[in-house]
């Protein structure tokens, strides 16, 4: 069995996926899990390092949950007055 990929590495990969496709695609948590499974293979486990990575990204404010007919993870938007 392959070693688990560190949570920090998974979190960075997830953040990069969401950031790179910002405005073009909305990511569901399950879509992120599937992408990381393809990226890391057996070293990725949804329950062990996948959920922890999403939790750390949301807790640190790097990603936020949005709801528009379903729950999505996105990079927080800046309001027009904040610029």
C-alpha positions in Angstrom: 0.0 0.0 0.0 1.3 3.4 -0.9 2.1 6.0 1.7 -0.5 8.7 2.4 0.1 12.1 0.7 0.5 14.8 3.3 -2.6 16.9 4.0 -0.8 20.1 3.2 0.2 18.9 -0.2 -3.3 17.8 -1.0 -4.7 21.1 0.2 -2.3 23.0 -2.1 -3.3 20.9 -5.1 -7.0 21.4 -4.4 -6.5 25.2 -4.0 -4.6 25.3 -7.3 -7.3 23.4 -9.1 -10.0 25.8 -7.8 -7.9 28.9 -8.4 -6.9 28.0 -11.9 -10.5 27.4 -13.1 -12.0 30.4 -11.2 -14.8 31.8 -13.3 -14.9 28.9 -15.7 -15.9 26.0 -13.4 -17.4 25.5 -10.0 -15.9 22.6 -8.0 -18.0 20.3 -5.8 -16.2 18.6 -3.0 -16.7 15.2 -4.7 -15.1 16.6 -7.9 -12.1 17.7 -6.0 -11.8 14.2 -4.4 -12.0 12.6 -7.9 -9.4 14.9 -9.3 -7.0 14.2 -6.4 -7.6 10.4 -6.7 -6.4 10.7 -10.3 -3.5 12.9 -9.3 -2.2 10.9 -6.4 -3.6 7.4 -6.9 -3.4 5.1 -3.9 -1.6 7.8 -1.8 -4.9 9.8 -1.6 -7.7 8.7 0.7 -10.8 10.7 0.7 -11.7 10.1 4.4 -8.1 10.6 5.7 -6.4 13.3 3.9 -9.0 14.6 1.5 -11.6 15.8 4.0 -8.8 17.2 6.2 -7.4 19.2 3.3 -10.8 20.8 2.5 -11.4 21.5 6.2 -8.0 23.3 6.5 -8.7 25.4 3.3 -12.1 26.5 4.5 -10.9 27.1 8.1 -8.0 29.3 6.8 -10.4 31.3 4.6 -8.6 30.2 1.4 -11.8 28.6 0.0 -15.5 29.2 0.9 -18.6 27.1 0.4 -21.1 28.7 -1.9 -24.6 27.5 -2.8 -26.3 27.9 -6.1 -28.4 24.8 -6.7 -25.7 22.8 -5.0 -22.7 23.3 -2.7 -19.5 24.4 -4.3 -16.0 25.4 -3.2 -14.7 28.7 -4.5 -11.9 31.2 -3.8 -13.5 34.1 -1.9 -14.6 36.9 -4.1 -13.7 40.5 -3.3 -16.5 43.0 -3.2 -16.2 46.1 -5.5 -15.8 48.4 -2.5 -12.9 46.3 -1.2 -10.8 47.1 -4.2 
